[in-house]
């Protein structure tokens, strides 16, 4: 027991310093504040890193016995492995001040997002004009979300910044325009400085009478000229052209049939063996499945087919 107590005293001594420094209230306060700031910066850096890499913070099991506690805690332990001060600071803090709980992570994440959006707001405010971009997407839980971005010029460079997502309960023009205005409201931007609005070509978005673009103009954004996304329009043209040209349609139909043919387990295994035999040091590439509404997927499909052409012919 004496040895344990001695170890505790030594550990405390390493953290807070010598007796004379412990008696100095200024030193104790400065060190306490400095340690807390360093710990907070470590936590914030990990959260920022996970957000930048688009990886989740938490794991399914974050207990001490878990072999994988999630990205946040695992990265924190990794940093502590190479910097003992990281571990010391965590061990010296009381349980309610370690800033490792899911609720605290969410609060810090929200604070970081707020700082970032304030930065975007400051840039847009000094811009002479701006445009709104929006589109609907589904998340992993199948919820329909509206994502919005602001496009503007800052110091001669084009900026395009995402400003958030908001859930859509309905997909009508009224709901979408209301939610879009709700996303824009915190920025307190002058509606008259909005010179453009870009969405897809669906009637609910592009309708000149009751579409989102018309409703936005009626809500004060009267200078916002609607522009159908150029990339989406080009994609529609290419997809329609490929569908109507007999030779192109036949070619892509064959690729689609080849993809279905290769999905059979035994054929797929033989295909991989042929690729490994002919190209032993090259990763075998699977034939990509195309999407009729995304022309870029056709490009990948053709590229993969050309790379594995010999294997397909042998098979």
N, C-alpha and C positions, 0 to 999 in steps of 0.2 A: 504493500500500500504506500509506503514511504517513497518508493521509486516512482510510483504513478503520480503522486503529488509533486515530486521534484520535476517530473516531465511536464506537468501542467504549468508550474511556475516558470520553467524555462520557455515554454511555448508562449506564455503571456508576455514574458520579458522580450522575446523576439518581436512580438507585435507592437508593444507600446513603448519599448526602449528602457533606458536606465531609470533609476529612482529619481534622480534630479530632474530628468525630463518629464517623468510622470507627475511630479509635484508642480511643474510649470503649467498653469491652466491654458496659457496661450498656445503652448506646444501641443497639448492634448487636443484642444479644439481644432487647431490647424491640421493635425494629423488625422483626426477623426473625419473632418470635412474632406480632406484630400483622398483618404481611402474610400469614402463613400462615392466621391465623384469618379474615381477610377473604376470602381465596381459598376457604377451606373453606365459609364462609357463602354465597358466590356459587354454588358448586357445589350445595350443599344446597338453596338457593332454587330453582335451575333444576329439580332433581329433584322437589322438592315441587310446583312449578308444573305440570310435565308430568303428575305423578300426579293432581293436582286436575283438570286438563283432560282426563284419560283419553287421553293421547296417548303413543306410544312414545318412548323416549329415543334409540334408535339408528337409523341409516339403513343402507341396503344397501351403500353405499360411503362410508367415512369418511376416505378418503385426502385429501391436500392438494389434489389436482387435481379432486376431486369437486365438482359443482355443487350437490349437496344432501347434506350430511354427516349428516343426521338432526337431530331437534329439539334434542337436548342441545347439540351443538357449534354449531349454527346460532344458537341463542339466546345462547350464550356469546360468539360473534363479534359478535352484534348489541349486546350489552352493552358489549363492548370498543370498538365504534364510537363510543359516546357517553360512555364513561369509559375514558380511556387507561390508568388504573391497573390495570384488569382485565387488559388485554393485557400490561402491564409485569410484573405479578406472575407471569403464566404463563410469559413469556419468561425471567424470572430464576430460575425453579425448575428443578432437574434433571429429567430425563425420568421418573425413577421417583417423583417427588413432585408431579406436575401434577394427579393425581387425575382423569384424563380417560378412563382405560381402561374397557372394559366391566365387568371384574371389580370395579374400585373402585366404579363406579356401582351395581352390584348389592349390594355390601357396604354402601354408604351408604344405599341404598334399604331394605335389611333393617334397618339401624339406626334409620332414621326410623320404620319400621313398629313396631319394638320399643318405641320411646319412646311412640308413639301408643297401643299396646295397654296399656302400663303406666299411662297416663293413664286409660284406660277401666277398668282393673282397680281403680285407686284410687277411682273413683267408685262402682263396683259394690260394693266392700267396705263402704262406709259406708251403702249403701242397705239398707232393712229387708227387701227381697225383690227377686227378679228373675225373669224368664221367658226361656225359650230359644225361638228361632225358627230354623227350618232348612228348606232346600229343595234339590233337586237341579237342576243346570244343566249344559249342555254348553258347553265352550269352543270356540274357533275350530278347534282340532285334533281335535274330536269326542270329547275325553276327558270322562267323566262326573265332575262335581265336586259335592261337598257344601258348600254355603255356610251359615254360621251367624251369627246375631246375638244380642245380649243386649238385653233390654228392661227398663228399670228407671226409678225416680224419682230425680232429683237436684235438690235445692233447689226442690222443687215442680213441676219440669218433667219431662215424659216424655222419656227418652233411648232411642234405638234405634241401637245401634252394631254394625257388622259386625266380626266377630272373625277371619274368615279363610275360606279354602277348602282343601279336602283332596280328593285324588283317590279315587274309588271304583272298586275293581277288580270288585266285585260289587254287585248292587242288592238283596240280601236284607236283611231287618230286622236280622239280627245284625251284618253288616258296617257298615251305616249307623249303628247305635247305637254301635258300637265307635269309629268314626271321629268321631262327634259328641262322645263323651267325650274322645277324644284332642285335639280342638280346645279343649275346656273345661279340660283338665288344667293348662295353664300359669297359669290365673287363680286356681287354688287356692281356689275358692269353696265355701261350705258348701252341700252338696246339699239340705239341709233348708230352706234359704232360697229355693229355686227353687219358685215357686208355680204356674208355668204352662209349657206346652210347646205350640208352635203349628207345625203342618205342614199339608200338603195332605190330602185325604180318601182317598188311595189306601190299600188294605188293608195294604200293607207298612208304612205309617206309622201308620195309625189303629187297627190290629187290637188288640182288648182283651186278647188272650191272647199272641200272638207278635209283634205289631207293635212298631215303634220306641217308641211311647209306653209300652207295657207293659214293654219291656226297660229303658227309662230309669228307670221306677219301681222295677224290680227291682234296678237298679244303685245305688240310694240316693236317687234323686230322687222319693221316694214322695209328696211334697206337690205335685208338678208335674201339675196338671190339664191334660188334653189339650184343646185348642181347635182346631177346624177353622177355617182362615183364613176370616174373614167375607167378605172381598172375593172369594175364590175360590168360596165357597159361593153368594154372590149371582150371580157370573158363571155358575155352573152352572145356577142356576134360570132366569136370563134366557135362556141359550142353549137350554135344554130347552123353555121356553115358546115361544120363537120357532120352534122346530122343529115343535111340535105344533099351533100355531095356523095354520090353512090360509091365511089372508090374509097373515100375516106371513111364512110360509114362501115363499109365492109371490112376495112383494115382494123378499125377499133373494135368491131364486133368480134373479130377473130382473137384479138388480144383479150377481150373479156371472157371469151370461151376458154382460152388458154389458162387464164387465171382460175376459172372454175375447175378445169381439168386437173390442174396442179394441186388443188386443195385435197385431193384424195391422199390418204396417209402413205400408202405404199409408193405411189408415184412420186410423191414429194421426197421421200427418203432416197429413192433411186436418183432423183434429180440432184440432190445434195451430194451424193456419192460421186456422180459424174463430174460435178463442178470441182470437188475436192481432188479428184484424180487428175483433171486437166490443168487446174490452177491451184496447186497445193499450198501456196503461200498467200492466197487471196481469199478474203471473206466471201462466202457464197451469198449472192444477192437474190432476195425473193422478188417475184414479180409483184409490182405494186398494183393495188386495186384502184381503178379510176373512179372519179365522181363526175357525173354528167353535167353538173353545174359549176365545176371548177376546172378550167382548162389546164391549170398548172399541174393537176394530177395526171393529165394525159401525157405531159412532157416526161414526168418521172416514170410512167408506165412504159413508154417507148424506150427510154434510156435503159431501164432495167432489162427489158426484153432483148435489146441489142447486146448487152453485156453477156447475157446467158444464152445467146442464140444457138451456139454449138451444142450446149447441153440439151436444149429443147429439141434440136434436130435428131440427136442421138436417141433421146428418150422416145 
